[in-house]
Structure formats: C-alpha cells, structure tokens
Amino acid sequence: MTLLIFLNYYASMDADLKALEQKLSQLISLCDDLRNQNAQLRLDLNATQSDSALLKANMDQASVRIEALMESLP
C-alpha cells in the first residue's frame, strides 16, 4: 500500500514539475521577446531623437533666414 501511495504522490509531483517547467519556459520566452522589443524600441527612440534634433536645427536656420528677409524688406 505504501508503494502505491508513493507512486501516486510521485506521479502528481511529476505532473506539477512538468507544468512548472512549461510555465518557466513560457516566462523565459516572454522575457526574451520583451528584451528584443526593448532593444528595438531603444533604437527607434535614438533615431527619433536624432530626427528631432535635425528638424529643430532646420527650423532654427529657417527662422534666421526669415528674420534676415524681414529686415531687408522696406
């Protein structure tokens, strides 16, 4: 009888461990996906910041030109 109880307990524990292993695998996969998305978002953010800086510089140049044109008008 004790052997039967032990085998049932072992089977139940084995099923729990397999379920935990599957959940851990899913968690690891999700973490990898999030890490990759985060890296891509950082690249996108850097590109956007560079574009923004370039646009600001262009706007500053345009402002200077417009002011110069306005001063040259009679």
ChimeraX attribute file (.defattr): number of C-alpha atoms within 10 A of each C-alpha:
attribute: neighborCount
match mode: 1-to-1
recipient: residues
	/A:1	6
	/A:2	7
	/A:3	8
	/A:4	9
	/A:5	10
	/A:6	11
	/A:7	12
	/A:8	12
	/A:9	12
	/A:10	12
	/A:11	12
	/A:12	12
	/A:13	12
	/A:14	12
	/A:15	12
	/A:16	12
	/A:17	12
	/A:18	12
	/A:19	12
	/A:20	12
	/A:21	12
	/A:22	12
	/A:23	12
	/A:24	12
	/A:25	12
	/A:26	12
	/A:27	12
	/A:28	12
	/A:29	12
	/A:30	12
	/A:31	12
	/A:32	12
	/A:33	12
	/A:34	12
	/A:35	12
	/A:36	12
	/A:37	12
	/A:38	12
	/A:39	12
	/A:40	12
	/A:41	12
	/A:42	12
	/A:43	12
	/A:44	12
	/A:45	12
	/A:46	12
	/A:47	12
	/A:48	12
	/A:49	12
	/A:50	12
	/A:51	12
	/A:52	12
	/A:53	12
	/A:54	12
	/A:55	12
	/A:56	12
	/A:57	12
	/A:58	12
	/A:59	12
	/A:60	12
	/A:61	12
	/A:62	12
	/A:63	12
	/A:64	12
	/A:65	12
	/A:66	12
	/A:67	11
	/A:68	11
	/A:69	10
	/A:70	10
	/A:71	9
	/A:72	8
	/A:73	6
	/A:74	4
